[in-house]
Each structure stands twice: as C-alpha cells, then as structure tokens.
Amino acid sequence: MNKPLVLPEPNLDELVEALNSSTSSGLKLCIETIITILSNILKSDDQKYRKINKSNPNFHNKVGQHPQALQYLANLGFQDSSQFLIFRSESKSVLNTELSKLNLLNESLPSIHFDPYKAAITSNNYETPKITTRENDPIAISNEINKLKQLDCPQVDRNPQIMRIDKNSTQAYTKDLEFAPIENDDERAQLANIQSVMRQREEFSTFRSKRKTELSKIQSNLPQKATIKVRFPDQFVLQGDFSVKEKTSDLYSFVRERLAQKREFYLYEIPLKKAIKDGQHDLRPLAPASILYFAWTGIEETTEANGPFLSL
C-alpha cells in the first residue's frame, strides 16, 4: 500500500517577495497564470488541465522563468516530469485554499493593460465568493516590511550560559560553570509558549491579515536582540543572545558546538509542536525571548536516556 504524498507547505508570501524584487507586472502575470491553471483543475477532471508544457513560451515567460513560482507549484502538488509539470495529487483542498489567497492578491494588484478580447480575471474559484476589497496593497506592505528588516542592528554578545533545572532548586551555570540563580523561569517559559501560539495562529490566518499583522508588529516594536533558551530532556538549558538579523543556521551552530554527541538534531516550539528549521530564516520572530526544545533526528521521542546532550 502506497503512503500518501506529503507535500511542503505552499508559501505565497515567499513567492510575492521574490517577484516583487523585479516588476509588479511580472508578479501580476505570474499570479494570473497560476490562478488560471488551478481554476481549470478545480473545474474539470480532464487530464489535460493537470499537465503543463514547460517549453510553452507563454508559460515560460509568465511563470516558468521564475524559480520561486516553479517551487510554489511543486509545493501544490505539481511534479516535474521531463518536459511537463503534472499535478498528481488526489486532494484539491490545498488548491482551493491557495486559490482564495491568489484571488485576494490579484484583486489588490494594479491592472497592467486593457485587452477588449480577453476576459478580466477576478475570481476563477467557483466555490469562493468574489472578493472586491482593495484596502491593502501587498506590494507596498512587502516593501515596507523589507525596509524595516534591513535596518542596521548592533552586534550582540552571545553571553552563553548553561543552566540546570532541578525539582527542589533552580540554579544555573554560566559559561565559566559558576552557579547563578534563574529568576522567574516558569513565567518566561509561559510567556514564550504564548508567543509561540500567537505566531502559529498567524500562519493559519489569511495572506493579507498575516502580512498586515507582521507589518504592525515590526512597526510597533523593533527588538534588536533575541534571548533564546534551548531546553534539553535532562533538564539542562543552553541560553544565548542573538541579533534579530542572525539566521536560524547561526542558532543551530551555537547549539551544535556545545553538544556532547555529534549527530543530527532539530529544535522546536511548544505547545503546538513546530520545528525551527536550520536555514536562512532570521531570528526576529523569536525576539525578544523564546524557549525552544531539543530532540535528536530519527527517533520518535528524545528522552533523558538518550543523553548526555551538552558537553560541560
């Protein structure tokens, strides 16, 4: 029995930000073409709508020349098969969700030209009501977010600390392994968990409200430092300070250098377990303070028995 195909999460934000660096007309043409492709699949079971000829000049000029657009289609369920992109997924629910976001975005983008022989694309989703509001300009919002994120941030001292949480007393080791008290650690953990839930709720909101919320947060509060604690199953905690412009790869390197075992691991947030990927995402979402949790890759559950974790 074949296992169902698990696809990455489609990320319309990344596609918009990538194409926004070129021209608004390029973004408009790309979005309109993808809307047409998804609408045809949802309206008809004809297999011809599930196959895209990559060498088609019209498709290449509007979509195929943008690597981010091809990746977006791949995350939707289109598989690269030599000359064609073929939609092989049996579930259309993801297409319907993404089509709603695309229609919303398309409605707010300025018109490129008027062609009396071509129907204007407003909403191709036969299950989604037409969206007529234009109160937000996603290009302007993305530009403003990018400007704010490019603000210079001062260098941040790492200030590494290794802490041990005991049942009867709470004490911490500094980088010189001297004991120092931890104050209100439970309150910090509770705050970090609340922040985690809030961030994850935003990701399930609509494309527009997510971008608008992100902009409001950045405008109202521009923390320059993120204090991050990584909690291990043996009740040890590794803490460090980071600039919000540093990457998640810097966080992983910080943890990796202090591990007693050289093996693959990942970090995640709770209570809604969400992995923090080792990559080029900046640490601003984790500011001003966050608590992450540690686990080895490849095992179902990491426990104290899988230690030691930190090299003391």
N, C-alpha and C positions, 0 to 999 in steps of 0.2 A: 504494500500500500504506500503510495507516494505521499510525502508530507506536503502540506500546503506551502506555497511560496510565500516567504516572509520578505516584504519589501521595506526599504528605508522610508522614513517619514518624508513626504514631499515638503519642500521648503520654498514657498513662494517669495518670502522675504529676501532670501539669498539671490534668487533669480532677478528680482526687481533691482536690488542694489548693484548687481553685476552689470545689467543692461543700462542702468541709469548713468553709468560712467561713460557711455557712448552718446547716444542721442535719444530724445523722447520718442521720435518717430520709429526708431529701431525697436524700442520697447513696445510701442503701440502695435506695430505689425506682428511682432512675435506673439504677443498676448492674444490678438485677434485670431491668428492662425491656430494656436493651441485650443482656443475656445471652439473653433470650427471642428477640429479633429475630435475633441472629447464629445461635443454635441452629436456628431454623426454616429459615434459608437453607442451613445445612450439612446438615440432614436431608432436605430436599426440593428438587427442581428446579422446583417450582411457582412461576410468576412472581408470584403474589400475595404471596409472602413477601418478594419483592425490592422491594416498593412500600409506603411508609409515608405515610399521610394526615396531613399536618402539622396539619390542623384538627381531628383527632380529640382530644377533650378529655382522654381518658386518656393519650394520648401527650404532649400538650402539658404536662399537669400534672406528669408524671414525668420527661420528657426535654426536650421542645421549649422549655420556658421557660428552659432553661439554655444560653446561647450556647456555652459550652465543650463541652457534650455534643453540640451540633449540629456543632461543628468536629471533634470526635473522630470522629463518624460520617462526616463528609466525608473525613477522612484515611483512613478504612477503605475508601472507595470509593462512598459514597452521594452522588449528585449531586442538587442542588436543581433540581426541575423544576416551577416554579409551585406547585401545591397539594401536590405529592408530593416525597418523598425516594426516589430509585430507585437500587438497587445495580446498577451497570453493569459492575463488574469481573468478568473471567472467572476470576480466580485466587481461590481460597478459602484459600490457605495463611496469609495475613495474618489472616483471620478466626479460623482455628484457633489461631494463636499468641495473639492478643488474648483469645480466649475462655478460654484457660487462665489468663491473668492475672486476668481478671474473676471466674472461678470461685474462684480463690485469695482474691481480695479479698472476695468475697461471703461466703465461709466464715468470715472473721475479723470481719465486721461483726455487731454485736448485732442480734437479731431485733426487728422493730418491733411485730408483733402476731401473734396466732394466729388463723387462719381455718380452721375444720374443713372448709370446702368448697373450699379452694384448696390445691393441692399445693405443698409446700415446695420451693423451688428450691435445689438443692445443686450439681448438676453437669449441665448440659444438653449438654455436649460428648460425643457418642457415641464419640469417638476418644481422649478423655483420661480417665485413671483418676480416680476421685473423690478429692478432697483433703480430709482430715479434720482436719489440724492447725490449731490456733488459737493458736499460740505467739506470734504477733505481732499487734498492733493497728495497722493502717496509719494510722488517725486520730490515735492517740497519737503515733506516730512522726513524722507530718507536723507535728503541733502542736509537738513538741519541736524539730524542725529549724527551723521558722519562728521560735520563740522565740530560738534561738541565733543565727539570721541577723539578728535585729533588734537584737542588742547594738550599742551605740554604738561606732563606730570613729573614732579621731582623724583629723584632716586629714593628708594625706600630701603632702609637697612633691614635685613632679613630677620634679625633677632630670634634665632631658632631656640626653641625650648622643648624639652621632653618632660611630660608630666605623667604621673601615675595616679589613678583614681582608686582609692581604697574605700571599703564599705564604712569603716569606722572613722577615718580621717581622710581629708583630701590634701595632698601635697604635690608639689611639682619640682622636677629637676630643671634647672636652667641649662644652657649649653655647656657650662662647666660642671654639670651634675651636682650643683648645690641646691638644697631644698628651698622652695619658696611657696608660700600659700597661694591657692587659687580661690578667688572670691567670686561668689555667685555663679559658679559654673553651670548649675542646673538652670538658672534663669537665662544664661547665654544660650544654652542648648535649646531651651524652649523658644527663644527669640529666633534662633537660626532655623528651627523647624517651621515656625510661622512664615518666615521669609521664603523658605523652600516651597511651602504650599502655595503662597501667593504667586511665586514665579511660575509654578507648574499650572496654576489656574489660568494665567495669562496665555499660556501656549495653547489652551483649548478655546480661547476666545476667537473672534473673527479677525481676519487680516487687518482691517482698518483699526479696530479698537486696540489690537496688540501694538501696532506701530505708534498710535496716538498715546497709549499709556507709557510706552518706552520713552517717547519724547518728553512727556510730562515729568517722568521720574528723573531723567537726566537734567532737565532744566531746573527743577526744584532742588536737586541735591546732587552735587558733583563730588562724591568722595574720591580722594586720591590714593587711599590705601585700603587694602583688604587684609584683615587679620583672619587667617584660616587655620582651623584646628582639624587634624585628621585623627579620628579615634579608631583604635585597634581592638580586636576581640579580647585581648588580655588586659584591657583597661588602661593601657598606656595611650597617651595623646601626644602627637607631634604638632607643634604650632610654629607658624612663620608669618612674617609680614610681606606683602607683595604690593607693587604698584598695580593699579587697576588696568594699566595698559600692557602688563605682562600677560603671557599666554598660559593656557592650561598645560602646555608642554613644560613650562617652567615649574609649575606646581608638581607635576609628575617627576621631574628631575630632582626637585628638592626632596621628595619622599624617597625616590629610588636610591639616592646617595646614602640614606640612613637605614636601609633595610639590612637585616641580618642574612636574608636569603635572596639570591639573585634569581628571581623568577617573575613571570608576568602577573600583574595585579591591575585592579581598577578601583576608582573612588566613586562614591555615590552619595546622594542625599536621601533623607527620610523625612516624614513618614511615608510619602508616596515614592517608593524606591525609583530613583532616576540616576543613571550613570553619568558621570562627568567625563567626557572623552578626552583622551590625550591628544591634543591637537593645537590649532592656531586660534581658538576662541579666546577672547580676552577675559580677564577676571572681574570686570566691572559688575556683572550680575551677582558676584559673591561678596561685594562690598556692602557695608563696612566690615562685617564679620559673618563668618559661616562656619558650621561644623559639618565635616564630611566623614564618611565611614570607609573603612578599608576592607578589601576582600581579594583573595587570590583568584586568578582567572583559571577556569577549567574545573572547578569543584562546585558542587551545589550550594554548600554553605561553609563559610570560613568560621572556625571556632578557635578558642584558645589553644586547643590541642594541635592546631596547625602552625603554631609559633615555634620558636621565637620570631618576632616580627622586626623589632628595632635593634640595631647594633648600639649598645650602650657603652 
